[in-house]
Amino acid sequence: MRKLLIKNGLIINPANSFEEIADLLIENGIVSSIAKEINDPHAQIINAKGYIVCPGLIDIHAHFREPGQTHKEDIISGSKAAAAGGFTSVLLMANTNPKTDSVQRLKNIQKKAELACINIYQESALTYDFKDMLVDMEALSKNGAIGFTNDGVPVMNTSLLRKAMIKAKELDTIIALHEEDNSLISNHGINESDVAKSLSLIGAPRVAEDVMVARDCMLALDTGAKIDIQHISSGVSVDFVRYIKSLGANVIAEATPHHFTLTEDDVKKYSTLAKMNPPLRTHEDREKIIQGLIDDTIEIIATDHAPHTKEEKETEFSKAPSGIIGLETALSLSVDQLVNTGRLSMSHMLSKLTINPSKHYKLDRGDISHGKVADICIFNPNEEYVVTDKFYSKSSNSPFINWKLPAKIKYTICSGKIVYSDSDLNK
């Protein structure tokens, strides 16, 4: 019998509001006991004194670029990056090349995911090749698609989207939506403001997101479907999500660490490393995102991990692709910006990276109660480290290189197996 004993850690399990210094015993990949003191001479021991022991983190929004762009990332390298960031479950987007829009393509990714060191889930495209024909939602759902999304491309056909929501409601699944009206955007990746003007660009106005969020929230209210507002960046959109929830709409929202850490002013410093869709916006937008996290208008923190090559990013702003990597810095930024500033408690913040994404996407993870699968993250909340350009990801397009951050990941455990430790030298 394979046993692992984690001793003396502060166990924080938001799923049942448990927060106590205790020991945790894992047997054959399952949490078998939690108590003040456990001794087992046959178990491998991790001394977690001074550390936090929490459920393995869950990211519902990542791009591993397989198939089609594996020079940037693939399922194996992306999984190693996730494990290094404390993540044991990752949900992949469908904007692969070709798009993940058929059962066979879904199965191909599921087969490769069997080789990963963590749990890999896949969303299906909502429409074939992100154009104006719905995929076979029922077949894809039956074959393991966790939800449906055209992330990266907004669904502009309102009638089509309403039809998709009606089907999603019938299937009890979720649609995740990238909210930008491209007809209102002159330059992607930067907010329409004086910062954009300083680069001789016009940019993407807040209203390009707001009109889409308003439309899709109203469709969700009308159909009863569950939708996920992806990587919310506009304070007005946060306000609208809060409002539509008050009317009973089944709407959730996710925010990225970069959107609650940086603002458009950081584009001046980091240039294309601060280019993403939707863009970084104002201090006021950032503050409303944080307020949305505080009052649970925004239930989930997601990375939108988007690897690109150094060569692609080292070009003029208008030509560079949008997106940054985020799996290896997400927890640290969340602790730094939300917990250490007194905005959220550690347990509240961790709920947005564990039980909330699990519950809303029906993953049966994010809970380390007795009898649950032992997906666990162990980190030192007080240990600071400097982010270097040596990531487990194949890419290094991050504005957070050289930042000093707290919350060093010590161990990541997936199904009872250690898949990362900070003594791991196999970078």
C-alpha distance (Angstrom), angle and dihedral (degrees) to the residues before:
residue distance angle dihedral
M1 . . .
R2 3.81 . .
K3 3.82 111.1 .
L4 3.80 133.4 -178.6
L5 3.81 122.2 -177.6
I6 3.81 119.9 -161.2
K7 3.79 109.3 -163.7
N8 3.81 135.6 -164.9
G9 3.81 97.7 -0.4
L10 3.78 127.6 140.2
I11 3.79 99.3 -111.7
I12 3.81 111.7 -150.8
N13 3.79 113.9 -176.6
P14 3.82 109.8 171.3
A15 3.81 90.5 -173.1
N16 3.81 90.6 75.9
S17 3.84 100.5 13.1
F18 3.81 90.7 -111.3
E19 3.82 113.4 159.8
E20 3.78 116.8 163.5
I21 3.81 142.2 122.6
A22 3.79 103.0 -105.3
D23 3.80 146.2 128.7
L24 3.78 123.1 -95.0
L25 3.80 124.2 -157.3
I26 3.80 122.5 -157.8
E27 3.79 120.4 -162.4
N28 3.80 121.0 -175.8
G29 3.79 92.0 -18.1
I30 3.81 95.8 -50.4
V31 3.82 129.9 104.9
S32 3.81 100.4 -112.7
S33 3.80 102.2 171.8
I34 3.80 142.9 8.4
A35 3.79 116.8 -171.2
K36 3.80 143.9 139.8
E37 3.78 90.6 -97.4
I38 3.78 129.7 10.3
N39 3.81 124.5 176.3
D40 3.78 123.4 -172.0
P41 3.81 119.9 162.9
H42 3.80 91.0 -160.9
A43 3.81 96.1 56.7
Q44 3.78 129.6 93.3
I45 3.80 105.9 -120.1
I46 3.80 130.5 -138.2
N47 3.79 113.7 -171.0
A48 3.80 103.6 -145.0
K49 3.80 97.7 175.5
G50 3.81 108.2 150.6
Y51 3.78 91.0 13.3
I52 3.81 133.4 106.5
V53 3.80 116.7 -122.7
C54 3.80 111.7 -158.5
P55 3.79 139.0 152.9
G56 3.78 115.2 -70.5
L57 3.80 108.9 -88.0
I58 3.81 120.0 -103.7
D59 3.80 124.0 -147.6
I60 3.80 114.8 -165.5
H61 3.81 94.8 -174.8
A62 3.80 122.4 52.6
H63 3.79 139.6 129.4
F64 3.81 117.8 -141.9
R65 3.83 92.9 172.9
E66 3.81 95.3 -133.2
P67 2.95 119.8 166.3
G68 3.78 110.1 28.0
Q69 3.80 108.3 14.5
T70 3.79 105.8 41.7
H71 3.80 91.7 144.9
K72 3.83 84.8 76.1
E73 3.81 98.1 41.5
D74 3.77 140.8 -31.4
I75 3.78 134.8 -163.7
I76 3.81 93.8 -91.5
S77 3.82 97.6 46.2
G78 3.79 91.2 41.4
S79 3.79 90.7 51.4
K80 3.80 91.2 52.0
A81 3.81 89.7 50.4
A82 3.79 89.6 49.6
A83 3.80 92.6 50.0
A84 3.82 90.2 49.4
G85 3.80 87.6 55.5
G86 3.81 94.5 50.1
F87 3.81 95.4 -101.2
T88 3.79 119.9 139.4
S89 3.81 97.6 171.8
V90 3.80 129.1 42.3
L91 3.80 129.9 179.6
L92 3.81 113.1 -149.3
M93 3.78 126.6 -144.6
A94 3.79 123.4 -124.4
N95 3.82 100.8 -127.0
T96 3.78 92.2 106.1
N97 3.80 124.3 132.4
P98 2.97 104.2 -80.2
K99 3.79 97.5 23.9
T100 3.80 118.5 -109.4
D101 3.78 92.9 -112.5
S102 3.82 105.3 128.7
V103 3.77 137.7 57.3
Q104 3.79 92.0 -113.4
R105 3.80 93.1 53.2
L106 3.78 89.9 46.7
K107 3.81 90.6 51.8
N108 3.82 91.2 49.2
I109 3.79 90.4 57.8
Q110 3.80 92.4 43.3
K111 3.81 89.2 53.7
K112 3.80 92.8 51.9
A113 3.81 89.9 45.0
E114 3.81 89.7 62.5
L115 3.82 86.8 73.5
A116 3.82 94.0 54.2
C117 3.80 122.8 105.8
I118 3.82 92.1 -131.6
N119 3.81 138.2 39.0
I120 3.80 111.5 -74.2
Y121 3.81 120.8 -165.1
Q122 3.79 126.7 -177.9
E123 3.78 133.3 -146.5
S124 3.78 118.6 -151.6
A125 3.75 125.2 -129.5
L126 3.80 111.1 -100.1
T127 3.80 93.3 -138.8
Y128 3.79 133.0 26.7
D129 3.80 108.7 -88.4
F130 3.83 86.7 -13.3
K131 3.79 89.9 -72.9
D132 3.83 131.3 119.5
M133 3.81 103.1 -66.0
L134 3.80 123.4 86.1
V135 3.79 117.9 -124.3
D136 3.80 120.1 -123.7
M137 3.80 92.4 -82.9
E138 3.78 94.5 -179.6
A139 3.81 95.3 52.8
L140 3.78 93.3 44.6
S141 3.78 92.4 47.5
K142 3.82 91.4 50.3
N143 3.81 89.3 51.2
G144 3.77 95.1 54.9
A145 3.81 108.2 -85.3
I146 3.80 103.6 153.8
G147 3.80 93.5 -152.4
F148 3.78 143.0 -36.3
T149 3.79 130.7 -91.1
N150 3.79 143.4 152.7
D151 3.81 89.4 -159.4
G152 3.77 110.7 -177.8
V153 3.80 91.5 30.9
P154 3.82 122.6 65.1
V155 3.80 118.8 -132.3
M156 3.80 101.0 -120.0
N157 3.81 98.5 175.0
T158 3.80 102.5 90.4
S159 3.79 95.8 -171.2
L160 3.80 91.5 50.5
L161 3.79 91.8 49.1
R162 3.80 92.0 50.1
K163 3.80 89.1 52.0
A164 3.81 89.3 50.1
M165 3.80 91.5 50.5
I166 3.79 91.6 51.7
K167 3.81 88.8 53.2
A168 3.80 92.3 44.9
K169 3.79 89.8 53.3
E170 3.81 89.6 51.4
L171 3.82 91.2 49.8
D172 3.82 93.8 42.4
T173 3.79 90.9 -126.9
I174 3.81 134.3 127.0
I175 3.81 135.6 -110.7
A176 3.81 117.6 -149.6
L177 3.79 115.7 -156.1
H178 3.78 135.3 -153.9
E179 3.79 102.9 -148.0
E180 3.81 113.3 -150.8
D181 3.79 127.6 115.1
N182 3.79 100.6 -145.7
S183 3.81 92.4 -162.1
L184 3.83 87.8 70.3
I185 3.80 95.3 47.9
S186 3.78 124.2 89.3
N187 3.82 97.1 175.8
H188 3.78 124.4 15.1
G189 3.78 123.6 -138.8
I190 3.79 100.5 34.7
N191 3.79 132.2 74.3
E192 3.80 117.5 -110.7
S193 3.80 99.8 -106.9
D194 3.78 145.9 98.7
V195 3.80 88.5 -66.5
A196 3.80 89.7 61.3
K197 3.79 90.6 45.4
S198 3.81 90.0 54.4
L199 3.82 86.5 61.2
S200 3.81 91.3 46.3
L201 3.80 90.1 -109.0
I202 3.80 133.6 120.7
G203 3.79 100.5 -149.5
A204 3.81 138.6 -169.5
P205 3.81 115.4 -48.9
R206 3.78 122.1 -140.0
V207 3.81 90.3 -118.1
A208 3.82 90.4 65.8
E209 3.81 86.6 69.2
D210 3.79 96.8 35.2
V211 3.80 96.7 57.5
M212 3.79 91.9 50.9
V213 3.79 93.8 46.6
A214 3.81 90.5 49.8
R215 3.81 92.9 48.7
D216 3.79 95.0 46.6
C217 3.80 94.6 44.3
M218 3.80 89.2 52.8
L219 3.80 90.4 49.5
A220 3.80 89.6 50.8
L221 3.79 90.0 50.3
D222 3.80 90.3 49.7
T223 3.82 97.2 46.7
G224 3.79 101.7 31.7
A225 3.80 89.6 -127.4
K226 3.78 122.4 148.1
I227 3.80 114.4 -118.7
D228 3.79 135.0 179.6
I229 3.81 117.9 -143.7
Q230 3.78 100.6 -145.0
H231 3.83 126.2 -139.0
I232 3.81 94.9 -15.1
S233 3.80 111.8 -151.9
S234 3.81 107.3 165.1
G235 3.79 123.4 83.5
V236 3.80 89.8 -148.3
S237 3.80 89.5 55.7
V238 3.79 89.8 51.7
D239 3.80 88.8 53.2
F240 3.80 91.4 49.2
V241 3.81 93.5 49.5
R242 3.79 88.8 51.5
Y243 3.82 89.9 50.7
I244 3.80 96.3 47.2
K245 3.79 90.5 49.8
S246 3.79 88.6 55.8
L247 3.82 86.9 59.4
G248 3.80 91.1 53.7
A249 3.79 101.6 -101.1
N250 3.81 115.6 156.2
V251 3.80 95.0 -125.3
I252 3.78 128.5 142.9
A253 3.79 128.2 -177.4
E254 3.77 136.3 -154.4
A255 3.81 130.4 -154.3
T256 3.80 128.1 -162.7
P257 3.81 125.3 -134.0
H258 3.79 89.9 -119.5
H259 3.79 92.1 56.2
F260 3.81 93.3 51.7
T261 3.82 93.2 40.7
L262 3.81 106.9 41.3
T263 3.80 136.8 41.8
E264 3.80 134.8 -159.6
D265 3.80 88.9 -87.8
D266 3.80 88.4 69.9
V267 3.80 89.6 66.1
K268 3.81 86.5 74.4
K269 3.81 89.8 60.3
Y270 3.80 103.5 34.1
S271 3.81 100.9 29.8
T272 3.83 111.5 -173.2
L273 3.81 91.6 4.3
A274 3.80 85.2 70.0
K275 3.80 94.1 48.1
M276 3.79 114.8 111.1
N277 3.81 142.1 138.8
P278 2.95 115.1 -83.6
P279 3.80 92.6 28.4
L280 3.76 132.1 -126.2
R281 3.78 107.0 -90.2
T282 3.80 137.6 -170.1
H283 3.78 132.5 -44.1
E284 3.81 87.6 -106.1
D285 3.81 91.9 54.6
R286 3.81 90.4 48.7
E287 3.79 90.8 50.5
K288 3.81 91.9 50.8
I289 3.81 89.7 50.8
I290 3.79 89.5 53.8
Q291 3.80 90.7 47.4
G292 3.80 87.8 51.1
L293 3.79 89.7 53.5
I294 3.80 90.5 48.6
D295 3.83 95.5 52.9
D296 3.84 94.3 36.0
T297 3.77 95.6 -113.8
I298 3.80 79.2 127.3
E299 3.81 107.5 44.7
I300 3.80 100.7 175.7
I301 3.80 139.4 53.9
A302 3.82 110.1 -153.0
T303 3.79 128.4 175.7
D304 3.83 105.2 -143.3
H305 3.81 83.7 -149.1
A306 3.82 101.5 -158.3
P307 3.82 115.2 175.5
H308 3.79 121.6 -157.9
T309 3.79 131.8 169.1
K310 3.77 123.4 -99.2
E311 3.81 90.2 -117.5
E312 3.80 92.2 54.2
K313 3.79 92.4 51.9
E314 3.81 95.9 42.8
T315 3.78 95.2 75.5
E316 3.77 136.6 85.4
F317 3.77 114.1 -54.0
S318 3.80 98.3 -111.5
K319 3.82 92.5 53.8
A320 3.80 100.2 43.5
P321 3.82 118.9 99.2
S322 3.79 118.3 -110.5
G323 3.78 122.9 -113.5
I324 3.79 144.1 64.3
I325 3.79 135.3 -140.7
G326 3.78 115.0 -104.6
L327 3.80 116.3 162.7
E328 3.80 96.6 95.3
T329 3.82 96.2 49.3
A330 3.82 103.4 33.2
L331 3.80 99.1 96.6
S332 3.79 93.7 43.7
L333 3.81 92.9 49.8
S334 3.81 90.5 47.6
V335 3.81 91.5 52.2
D336 3.80 91.8 43.5
Q337 3.81 97.9 46.9
L338 3.81 102.9 30.7
V339 3.81 110.2 23.6
N340 3.79 104.6 31.3
T341 3.80 89.6 47.0
G342 3.81 90.6 55.3
R343 3.79 94.8 -116.9
L344 3.83 97.3 117.7
S345 3.77 132.7 15.1
M346 3.81 116.0 -116.2
S347 3.81 91.1 -109.1
H348 3.80 93.2 48.9
M349 3.79 92.0 49.7
L350 3.81 92.0 46.6
S351 3.80 90.9 51.5
K352 3.82 87.2 65.9
L353 3.80 90.8 56.1
T354 3.82 98.3 40.3
I355 3.79 128.6 19.9
N356 3.82 97.3 19.6
P357 3.81 96.9 58.0
S358 3.80 89.6 40.9
K359 3.80 92.8 51.7
H360 3.79 96.7 45.0
Y361 3.81 93.9 45.8
K362 3.83 94.8 37.4
L363 3.82 94.8 -124.7
D364 3.84 99.3 145.6
R365 3.79 90.8 -134.7
G366 3.81 134.8 100.7
D367 3.82 95.6 74.6
I368 3.82 126.3 96.4
S369 3.78 97.8 -174.2
H370 3.81 120.3 136.1
G371 3.80 110.2 -65.3
K372 3.80 95.8 19.3
V373 3.80 127.1 121.1
A374 3.81 109.0 -85.1
D375 3.80 101.1 -118.8
I376 3.79 101.4 150.4
C377 3.81 140.5 170.2
I378 3.80 119.5 -158.7
F379 3.81 118.0 -168.1
N380 3.77 140.8 162.8
P381 3.82 106.4 -125.1
N382 3.80 92.0 -163.5
E383 3.80 100.6 45.6
E384 3.78 112.3 101.2
Y385 3.77 124.6 -157.0
V386 3.80 136.8 175.2
V387 3.79 116.6 -115.1
T388 3.80 109.7 -124.4
D389 3.79 130.5 -169.2
K390 3.81 90.4 -108.0
F391 3.79 101.6 99.3
Y392 3.78 129.3 165.3
S393 3.79 85.0 -126.9
K394 3.79 115.7 88.5
S395 3.80 87.3 -123.4
S396 3.79 132.2 59.4
N397 3.82 103.0 -165.9
S398 3.80 96.8 139.9
P399 3.80 130.1 131.6
F400 3.80 88.9 -154.1
I401 3.81 96.9 73.8
N402 3.83 108.8 127.8
W403 3.82 92.5 18.9
K404 3.78 115.6 132.9
L405 3.79 107.6 -132.8
P406 3.81 137.2 176.7
A407 3.80 130.3 -131.2
K408 3.80 105.8 61.8
I409 3.78 112.9 -157.3
K410 3.81 108.9 -123.0
Y411 3.81 102.4 175.5
T412 3.78 138.7 0.9
I413 3.79 116.2 -161.3
C414 3.81 123.1 -169.3
S415 3.80 119.3 -170.8
G416 3.79 88.7 -16.9
K417 3.81 95.0 -52.0
I418 3.80 122.8 113.8
V419 3.81 104.8 -121.9
Y420 3.80 97.1 169.1
S421 3.78 137.4 19.9
D422 3.79 127.0 172.7
S423 3.79 89.2 -120.0
D424 3.79 89.1 62.0
L425 3.80 107.2 121.7
N426 3.78 96.7 -176.8
K427 3.78 97.0 102.9
